């Protein structure tokens, strides 16, 4: 670990926190439909859109209506993407003449992008045409992010409202999230990325005549045949426009297989810093929006505090672990010096080194982004445990856009409930009495998640021929690969221990279901809870109310998250990365 | 039924807006303001594209600075980016590193780690300054150049941290080798 590394981490989080307040206040104005400086341009667009789609913007929805609209919309967009993938060979903007995507893979990918997961079981540059990337995939980056924001706003309204049956209008919230929040930031961000070298074109792939032609043994029809490689084919495409929303919407689906490690997606340390900031920007801002819309800015800060603590623990462990040398390498200089970052460089880029890679891995799994600038599968055992654990905690440390906040608020309800049990009073949360139904819905949300991860992992590990053939790193790391896959799918993260060969019917289907349940089955109890909170009478705060605005509450909330996560997942983790760590330092390889 | 109609219309209209209009507008702006970057920072020599400033190429033989090992296709395949995804406990990785150490080692000095490990993208255009200086004696000998001159060339090609703060110092291998070729003549 170096002073420069820590300085970069400090600069990163300071920049995020500086942006959080103005953005959060702005978002509160956007969703309460107050005036903003973009109104003159955007209000006419908004009105036109509502007229064309016969949305009545003044009509409010109950939680069931809100959930219904969201589900129907998701189903329609999912179908659209599936069709585009299956028919891409007949559609324009396919200069490489790529064929149709296979049915299992197309289903997996359509679900993956609809649920804001962006799990990718394919190599994009040789599978997806430009049109599929733009119209089938990047659109979902906007939609799924906007849906997430809309849901978080609906939940906040549930907390803030009293004796009301409605949570807002789904179409209006989504439209405002796209037009006022996501799109303006993306336009600027995409151009900044291009200035640094992120590509943006619709040209066929470039054939470069290399400086030094290579002779290498290529396997042709099972026989080794030396061939002279004279050229390098360089993949092109409309990357910057997709990269911007991929990071800002915490989607994470790469235009290229190497994702944000690819020099055309993330060419310089500056783009790397901005991409990391983009992942935390909206989730951090939403904690401020929470404070603004519930009239308790200090509560928003208390929630942000818990996120900061968990983020800091994660990045510290990950940075430390990745700075360690691999004890199984001999004759290799793994020292940190002025001339090299040292540490575990397998699966990392030189321009990012250790600090920027470890920070990126922590941020991308704290949020539900899942973009990677280094390969998590090649992380040291205790480095890789950080992204895995971040996902298992429910991606509430900042979290995905919207989904992070409503996930965190579920934990807040549980924390308030536990505090109520400790003092023997009916728990209250910002004037809402928390009753049996509310706690049931919160627990349903918290239980579905580990059930998907551990259930599917168990089936994959225990049924011969299903999960095990996909493993590429034997030993305890193999279990980590499978655990990571289902955690990533259920948590709608999308990053991977990417060695796992997941493009098989079993993995495509089961991971598709895990993503589906992990998104929609968790949203329904969350919205039911929001509906229940909105309908409640507000009780005034009294001396017996447990305050949700203090550092004490921050500590309680952090502890609840860690304890729930540890109790659920520690046994599985001890058989995976923890065992691997012990064996690595005992000199074992597999 | 009304919700379904709204959903279908909303999907079509917003798909055209976000999936066609937005990327095309960005493409037009990018091609107008940053044409070089938007097209891949390509390097053209004698009217022929010889590569991209940002995409690494494979270099072998004692007379060139070697790039990092690559897991992209057969090595530096810019249509199949990716890392090895080998775990630190995987014996295949341990073996690979052993072979790479044997190939790169100069005397008894330990080989810088980035020179024997595969990058994340498989297209890493850079090596660390440590890895460049490490290869200097071999390159100087093969090209019959004074070691001091080669080391000086490396020093000129070190890209420092961005704004003195971000990222890590690095050397672009394609740049360095092209300058090396010019030195030769």
Interface residues (C-beta under 8 A of the other chain):
Chain A: X4 X7 X8 X11 X49 X52 X53 X54 X55 X68 X69 X72 X73 X75 X76 X77 X80 X123 X125 X126 X134 X135 X136 X138 X139 X142 X143 X171 X178 X183 X186 X187 X190 X191 X194 X195 X196 X197 X198 X199 X200 X201 X202 X203 X205 X206 X207 X208 X209 X210 X211 X212 X214 X216 X218 X229 X232 X233 X234 X235 X236 X238 X240 X241 X242 X256 X257 X258 X261 X262 X263 X264 X267 X268 X269 X270 X272 X273 X325 X326 X328 X329 X330 X331 X332 X333 X334 X337 X338 X339 X340 X341 X342 X343 X344 X345 X346 X347 X348 X349 X350 X351 X352 X353 X356 X357 X372 X373 X374 X375 X377 X378 X379 X380 X381 X472 X473 X474 X475 X476 X477 X497 X498 X499 X580 X583 X584 X588 X589 X590
Chain B: X2 X3 X4 X5 X6 X7 X8 X9 X10 X11 X13 X14 X15 X18 X19 X20 X22 X23 X25 X26 X27 X29 X30 X31 X33 X34 X37 X38 X39 X40 X41 X42 X48 X49 X50 X51 X52 X53 X54 X55 X56 X57 X58 X59 X60 X61 X64 X68 X72 X74 X75 X76 X77 X78 X79 X80 X81 X82 X83 X84 X85 X86 X87 X88 X89 X90 X91 X93 X94 X97 X98 X101 X105 X109 X110 X111 X112 X113 X114 X116 X117 X118 X119 X120 X121 X122 X123 X124 X125 X126 X127 X128 X129 X130 X131 X133 X161 X162 X163 X165 X166 X167 X168 X169 X170 X174 X177 X178 X181
